[in-house]
Amino acid sequence: MTADAQNQDNERPLIAHLLELRSRLLRGAVGLAVVLACLLPFANTLYGYLALPLLAKLPKGGQLIATQVASPFFAPMKLAFFAALVVAMPWLLYQAWAFVAPGLYRREKRLALPLLSSALLLFYAGCAFAYFLVLPMVFGFMAKVTPDGVAMMTDISAYLDFVLVMFLAFGLSFELPVALVILSLLGWVTPAQLREGRGYAVVGIFIVAAVLTPPDVVSQLMLAIPMCLLYEAGILAARLVAPREPQRA
């Protein structure tokens, strides 16, 4: 076989992978576009629901304001895109899974699906936790500490950015158990090391909570306490899937 023939044989699998990747990307993009098209007519309604935690804590007659000309249009559109991304995430993850699954071993496939499902559910749980518990407490605290004579009126774009950051902070922070399980599967840490480093982990969690959340004690505690509980859950999950630790003589 000539060198040109060998090069052609080597290029065929690469081309096939690239075509498969393009197909999966297109399917993911089409699915996202379909969900976005369905949500766009309800963009203003979605923003109304998103604004409820703040509006419920404002004084009587309080409302959100728009300080920029295009804010009433772009803020709901931005929210609709974020909502479409969240709703379409199972479809996007499925496309990613379908692309990488043929190259995985049987044990890797058996563990990957539960990890992906758990990561998705934990992200949703983090966003729900932020919306239903954290945001009302944060806005209630802010309304109480607002000085007399100061009207608490927030721009709709600034409010959306704040809430999306909170969603991402809590959604990603709730992925802690999955991250610990992956680290344990890779052999980088063991459940015993996770237990021994619990004190350092708690300190690190409070530092992360202080960085990710607004500068108020309420939101910091509301993120740090669940993360500490999730750290313990991650240790338990790591014990179930990690390779058996050799027993000491």
VMD Tcl script that draws the C-alpha trace (Angstrom):
set ca {
  {0.00 0.00 0.00}
  {1.41 3.37 -1.00}
  {1.83 6.31 1.34}
  {-0.98 8.20 -0.43}
  {-3.39 5.31 0.11}
  {-2.48 5.12 3.80}
  {-3.06 8.85 4.20}
  {-6.45 8.53 2.54}
  {-7.39 5.67 4.89}
  {-6.35 7.77 7.88}
  {-8.31 10.77 6.67}
  {-11.58 8.87 6.22}
  {-12.29 8.34 9.94}
  {-11.42 11.98 10.63}
  {-13.79 13.18 7.91}
  {-16.51 10.88 9.23}
  {-16.07 12.29 12.76}
  {-16.19 15.85 11.45}
  {-19.37 15.13 9.50}
  {-20.94 13.54 12.57}
  {-19.91 16.53 14.69}
  {-21.45 18.92 12.17}
  {-24.65 16.88 12.14}
  {-24.91 16.90 15.94}
  {-24.20 20.63 16.13}
  {-26.87 21.35 13.52}
  {-29.43 19.19 15.32}
  {-28.65 20.92 18.59}
  {-28.92 24.36 17.01}
  {-32.22 23.49 15.30}
  {-33.66 22.17 18.56}
  {-32.60 25.32 20.40}
  {-34.06 27.50 17.64}
  {-37.39 25.66 17.81}
  {-37.65 26.13 21.57}
  {-36.64 29.78 21.26}
  {-39.28 30.36 18.57}
  {-41.91 28.86 20.88}
  {-40.85 31.04 23.82}
  {-40.40 34.37 22.03}
  {-44.16 35.20 21.94}
  {-44.19 34.78 25.74}
  {-41.01 36.79 26.42}
  {-42.83 39.57 28.28}
  {-44.82 37.04 30.30}
  {-41.61 35.23 31.26}
  {-40.07 38.49 32.39}
  {-43.17 39.21 34.47}
  {-42.71 35.92 36.31}
  {-39.00 36.59 36.75}
  {-39.75 40.00 38.29}
  {-42.16 38.64 40.91}
  {-39.55 38.08 43.68}
  {-38.53 41.75 43.51}
  {-41.97 43.24 42.95}
  {-43.32 41.37 45.96}
  {-40.77 43.11 48.22}
  {-41.04 46.63 46.82}
  {-43.11 49.24 48.68}
  {-46.64 49.87 47.46}
  {-46.50 51.42 44.00}
  {-42.91 50.28 43.43}
  {-42.00 49.03 40.00}
  {-39.14 48.22 37.67}
  {-37.97 50.92 35.30}
  {-36.24 51.07 31.92}
  {-33.40 53.59 31.74}
  {-32.45 52.72 28.16}
  {-34.62 53.11 25.09}
  {-34.25 49.53 23.86}
  {-34.33 47.82 27.26}
  {-38.05 46.95 27.13}
  {-37.34 44.96 23.96}
  {-33.91 43.43 24.55}
  {-34.34 42.38 28.18}
  {-37.28 40.00 27.52}
  {-35.55 38.68 24.40}
  {-32.42 37.93 26.39}
  {-34.49 36.14 29.02}
  {-36.29 34.12 26.33}
  {-32.94 32.95 24.94}
  {-31.69 31.94 28.39}
  {-34.96 30.10 29.07}
  {-34.73 28.34 25.70}
  {-31.18 27.27 26.50}
  {-32.28 25.82 29.84}
  {-35.30 24.05 28.35}
  {-33.33 22.65 25.41}
  {-30.41 21.52 27.56}
  {-31.52 17.85 27.67}
  {-31.61 17.80 23.86}
  {-28.21 19.50 23.61}
  {-26.68 17.08 26.09}
  {-28.17 14.17 24.19}
  {-26.48 15.36 20.99}
  {-23.17 15.63 22.82}
  {-23.70 12.16 24.31}
  {-24.58 10.63 20.94}
  {-21.33 12.02 19.50}
  {-18.96 10.78 22.21}
  {-20.75 7.56 23.25}
  {-19.32 5.32 20.48}
  {-15.80 5.99 21.74}
  {-16.52 5.14 25.38}
  {-15.98 1.86 27.17}
  {-18.93 -0.02 28.66}
  {-18.19 1.10 32.22}
  {-17.78 4.70 31.09}
  {-21.16 4.57 29.33}
  {-22.78 3.07 32.41}
  {-21.51 5.92 34.58}
  {-21.83 8.80 32.11}
  {-25.62 8.73 31.76}
  {-26.33 8.93 35.53}
  {-23.72 11.68 35.86}
  {-25.21 13.73 33.02}
  {-28.74 13.27 34.36}
  {-27.66 14.18 37.88}
  {-25.78 17.25 36.67}
  {-28.83 18.46 34.73}
  {-31.23 17.91 37.63}
  {-28.87 19.56 40.10}
  {-28.54 22.62 37.84}
  {-32.33 22.91 37.63}
  {-32.55 22.45 41.40}
  {-30.01 25.24 41.94}
  {-31.96 27.65 39.73}
  {-35.23 26.77 41.47}
  {-33.60 27.20 44.88}
  {-32.36 30.64 43.85}
  {-35.74 31.74 42.48}
  {-38.06 30.48 45.20}
  {-35.91 30.92 48.32}
  {-32.82 33.05 47.78}
  {-34.15 35.93 45.68}
  {-37.14 36.70 47.93}
  {-34.87 36.76 50.99}
  {-32.23 38.89 49.27}
  {-34.75 41.45 47.99}
  {-36.52 41.51 51.32}
  {-33.22 42.25 53.02}
  {-32.38 44.96 50.46}
  {-35.79 46.59 50.89}
  {-35.35 46.75 54.67}
  {-31.89 48.34 54.55}
  {-32.82 50.93 51.90}
  {-32.38 54.37 53.52}
  {-35.41 56.55 54.11}
  {-36.17 58.87 51.25}
  {-34.56 56.53 48.70}
  {-36.90 54.92 46.16}
  {-35.86 51.35 45.34}
  {-36.41 51.25 41.56}
  {-34.27 48.84 39.53}
  {-33.60 48.93 35.79}
  {-35.03 45.90 34.00}
  {-31.72 45.06 32.29}
  {-29.74 45.34 35.52}
  {-32.31 43.18 37.30}
  {-32.15 40.53 34.58}
  {-28.34 40.43 34.69}
  {-28.42 40.12 38.48}
  {-30.93 37.26 38.44}
  {-29.14 35.37 35.65}
  {-25.86 35.61 37.56}
  {-27.63 34.22 40.63}
  {-29.11 31.37 38.58}
  {-25.72 30.48 37.13}
  {-24.01 30.78 40.52}
  {-26.46 28.48 42.27}
  {-26.94 26.15 39.31}
  {-23.21 25.58 38.87}
  {-22.55 25.40 42.62}
  {-25.12 22.65 42.96}
  {-22.94 20.58 40.61}
  {-20.49 20.00 43.47}
  {-21.47 16.34 44.10}
  {-21.04 15.49 40.42}
  {-17.63 17.19 40.38}
  {-16.51 15.20 43.43}
  {-17.68 11.94 41.88}
  {-15.79 12.68 38.64}
  {-12.62 13.55 40.55}
  {-12.96 10.33 42.49}
  {-13.49 8.28 39.33}
  {-10.40 9.83 37.77}
  {-8.41 8.82 40.84}
  {-7.41 12.37 41.69}
  {-8.99 12.18 45.14}
  {-10.40 9.42 47.32}
  {-13.45 9.52 49.60}
  {-11.08 9.32 52.56}
  {-9.21 12.41 51.36}
  {-12.51 14.23 50.86}
  {-13.50 13.44 54.43}
  {-10.11 14.51 55.80}
  {-10.22 17.78 53.84}
  {-13.72 18.66 54.99}
  {-12.52 21.65 57.04}
  {-10.58 23.15 54.14}
  {-13.54 22.51 51.85}
  {-15.90 24.44 54.14}
  {-13.54 27.42 54.16}
  {-13.25 27.25 50.38}
  {-17.03 27.02 50.02}
  {-17.58 30.19 52.03}
  {-14.93 31.99 49.96}
  {-16.62 30.87 46.73}
  {-20.01 31.94 48.08}
  {-18.62 35.38 48.95}
  {-17.23 35.77 45.42}
  {-20.25 34.51 43.48}
  {-23.05 36.17 45.42}
  {-23.88 39.84 46.03}
  {-22.16 41.53 49.00}
  {-24.79 40.58 51.57}
  {-24.67 37.94 54.27}
  {-28.05 36.47 53.39}
  {-27.20 35.30 49.85}
  {-23.74 34.14 50.93}
  {-25.19 31.89 53.63}
  {-27.95 30.70 51.32}
  {-25.28 29.46 48.91}
  {-22.65 28.26 51.37}
  {-24.95 26.11 53.54}
  {-26.41 24.05 50.64}
  {-22.92 23.64 49.21}
  {-21.69 22.20 52.51}
  {-24.57 19.72 52.46}
  {-23.87 18.90 48.82}
  {-20.22 18.32 49.68}
  {-21.30 15.65 52.16}
  {-23.60 14.16 49.51}
  {-20.68 14.13 47.10}
  {-18.58 12.15 49.58}
  {-21.33 9.54 49.92}
  {-21.75 9.30 46.15}
  {-17.98 9.02 45.64}
  {-17.87 6.10 48.07}
  {-20.40 4.23 45.92}
  {-18.60 4.60 42.60}
  {-14.92 5.02 43.49}
  {-12.54 2.08 43.25}
  {-12.17 0.19 46.49}
  {-9.52 1.69 48.74}
  {-6.89 -0.84 49.88}
  {-7.38 -1.78 53.47}
  {-4.59 -0.96 55.85}
  {-2.80 -3.88 57.42}
}
mol new
graphics top color blue
foreach p $ca { graphics top sphere $p radius 0.5 }
foreach p [lrange $ca 0 end-1] q [lrange $ca 1 end] { graphics top cylinder $p $q radius 0.2 }
display resetview
